[in-house]
Amino acid sequence: MTYRHHDTAGSRQEAPSPSSNSRPAPADRFEVLLITGMSGAGRSHAADCFEDMGWYVVDNLPPKLLIPLVDMMTSGGGEGVHQLAAVIDVRSRSYFDDLAAVLSHLDDLGVKTRILFLDASNEVLIKRYESVRRPHPLQHGNRLIDGILEERSLLANLKERADMVIDTSSLSIHQLSTKLYEAMLGSGPSTVAVHVFSFGFKYGLPMDADFVMDVRFLPNPFWVPALRELNGLDKPVSDYVLSSPGASQFLDAYEQAMLVALEGYAHEDKHFVTIAVGCTGGQHRSVAISEELASRLRAHGITVTVSARELHRQRS
């Protein structure tokens, strides 16, 4: 397995901003990643990974269509979309020849553009194609190796221009995912997105949780008249729950346990984890603990979202 990251100083990433008389520059945060490389080297799986990371992904796009797509996304039509990943390869046939001109045009627009090139040895590519029983896109009725060699020749210059080159010959799909996450987001728990939600045990256990916290051992604010009609999002309830005996120690221990688990999940290519926090009715204790746990995990650089399953229910 080989992996290299090119120094692109002075290249597409450092393209000068257009002058005030030229076409308006795209949004500063907008970036384009071209996913390319040898057929059978893992482009489709890479595209799935980037989609999971939140990129807008298009597959088998003719290069010329990149320009109107970027225009659309940077002129207000793609509000909220700041990262575009496009799989471009020899399947676009003669349109692939337009790629160099398209990259130059994106330079002129000041778009931050990177190229990810996935490669594998000829022997490995042959085995992968034989296992899926599909022809190579450049085989044209000839031998499989003929199509592979033609593609390698066509992509030689693009590989030299690539910002990232990953050889997947000895990588499983999970190992490839780990490489991509490390390249784009770093490593460890920060690559795992966590969702924390509160629930009430009396309404049933959640089916989609990786972890279930039971906080029914804490004093119930329901029995405090001044707190009964509030919920765990209200400060008086939150203060009451978090100051209860055992709450801080429980959260300290759970926080550390989750950091260990998330580290392992990141290593095992699991990048989405759901934590359910339950109390009796899902109104007070579980809501307050969910918010506090989310805050603690965010302090470690982890992306966390929070929801409350039962807050829409009438209290009984």
Secondary structure, DSSP 8 states (H G I E B T S, - for coil): --EEE---TTSGGG-----TTSS----TT-EEEEEEE-TTSSHHHHHHHHHHTT-EEEES--GGGHHHHHHHHHTTTTTT--EEEEE--GGGGGGGGGHHHHHHHHHHHT-EEEEEEEE--HHHHHHHHHHHT---TT-TTS-HHHHHHHHHHHHHHHHHH-SEEEE-TT--HHHHHHHHHHHHH-SSGGGSEEEEEEEEGGG---SS-SEEEE-TTS--GGGSHHHHTS-TTSHHHHHHHHTSTTHHHHHHHHHHHHHHHHHHHHHTT--EEEEEEEESSSSSHHHHHHHHHHHHHHTTT--EEEEESSTTS---
